Amino acid sequence: MRDETKCLHSGYSPKDTEPGALPIVQSTTYVYDSTEEMGSVFDEPTKSLIYSRFANPTVMAVERKIADLEGGIGAMCTSSGQAATLISLLNLCKSGDSFISTSQIYGGSVNLFAVTLKKLGIECVFVSSDASADEINAAFKPNTKAVFGETVANSALTVLDIEKFADIAHSHHVPLIIDNTFPTPILCKPIEFGADIIVHSTSKYMDGHALQVGGVIVDSGGFDWSAGDFPGITEPDMSYRGIRYTDVYGKSAYIVKARMQLMRDFGVYPSANSAFLLNLGLETLAIRMERYCDNAMKVAKYLIGAPKIERVIYPGLETDKYYPLARKYLKGASGVIALVMKGGKDSAVRFLDSLKLASNETHVADIRTCVLHPATTTHRQLTEEQLKAADLDPGLIRLSVGLEHVDDIIEDIEQALDAL
Ligand SMILES: *Cc1c(COP(=O)(O)O)cnc(C)c1O
């Protein structure tokens, strides 16, 4: 099936007289006739359902759909994008381990990696997404367990050279984890370029309607865990009768471990109702992404010629530094544009306050056009140095172009610029 078809048909295939729309299985529990049968599910939890802290039929249908869209063999939804990022790494790293991440990533991820994981004894070594192969190689240590990067960085809009990072990670026998939130699998499938694990904040384009926070981890099934040093996956898990995930679950070892061990213990699973809403967003994802790209391209071209704007960053523009990488990896540059106002922070704030149609909100990839000033909001916790490392100018505005008529979006920007 093609993506448009997967959006509508993957994950749930109703049989004779079953509901045509994905049903919401709003239940914490699943009943068994026999105690013995129920006991056997505790031995083999992937066989059936036990409890909605780590598996639910509505959520599982969405997991299959997203895995299908990304070209992975399995997926696990989480209650937020942050939870997906956290679990994707805790599934590989324990206290005393380290991993490498590009610095051009979501501000919340920077904080998680540099502050909170550090407190847990897991060290993150940051490298620029523009780093040379030598610089990336130099960041590896004997205890490095993963490399992490973002396809299109929120909010710097740098594009990652996925193939390069995958090749280097693999030469050190560690997986590449990619946050693919901005492109979604409609615009980029990082697994095709060598990525091993994909994470998303589904709160963005996937949900698409600004209705619920969520995340997902997708496993490509392609990484050879036994070739690296991953005892948590290849050695016996005493919390599951001493099974070895690679022996019992083969290519699905990583994603099964994430569910059976970490979701069981941390319990960051989404509700069935949230998954139902996420599924509605996914059904129109392919068609929405196309329009986001079209609208954003028109807005970016308008902004380039507009007065009072110093710089426009949109990897879809031929003049953009990341245009060559965008051409290689993306079918479209998605709907997010960054612009730097002449006059820095002050004129940025006045411009934002003059917009009438676009809303000023802590969100991105909304169905409605929205704007945000990262330096005073989402990236507020970062130091000047971290802001610089993340390529974020204090006068930078993140403009998330929505699905309104593009002329209305441009007219709104025009009147706000006139008001300056
Ligand atoms: C929003 C976002 C996150 C965090 O997701 P939440 O759903 O808000 O927890 C992670 N990565 C990227 C790229 C994001 O845009």
PDBQT file of the ligand as one rigid body, heavy atoms in Angstrom, charges set to zero:
ROOT
HETATM    1  C1  LIG A 501       7.222  18.608  20.761  1.00  0.00    +0.000 C 
HETATM    2  C2  LIG A 501       8.391  17.815  20.459  1.00  0.00    +0.000 A 
HETATM    3  C3  LIG A 501       8.874  16.848  21.358  1.00  0.00    +0.000 A 
HETATM    4  C4  LIG A 501       8.230  16.588  22.696  1.00  0.00    +0.000 C 
HETATM    5  O1  LIG A 501       6.952  16.068  22.495  1.00  0.00    +0.000 OA
HETATM    6  P1  LIG A 501       5.735  16.226  23.518  1.00  0.00    +0.000 P 
HETATM    7  O2  LIG A 501       4.658  15.450  22.851  1.00  0.00    +0.000 OA
HETATM    8  O3  LIG A 501       5.437  17.672  23.639  1.00  0.00    +0.000 OA
HETATM    9  O4  LIG A 501       6.171  15.608  24.806  1.00  0.00    +0.000 OA
HETATM   10  C5  LIG A 501       9.967  16.098  20.979  1.00  0.00    +0.000 A 
HETATM   11  N1  LIG A 501      10.589  16.309  19.800  1.00  0.00    +0.000 NA
HETATM   12  C6  LIG A 501      10.164  17.247  18.927  1.00  0.00    +0.000 A 
HETATM   13  C7  LIG A 501      10.880  17.423  17.647  1.00  0.00    +0.000 C 
HETATM   14  C8  LIG A 501       9.058  18.029  19.226  1.00  0.00    +0.000 A 
HETATM   15  O5  LIG A 501       8.657  18.960  18.338  1.00  0.00    +0.000 OA
ENDROOT
TORSDOF 0
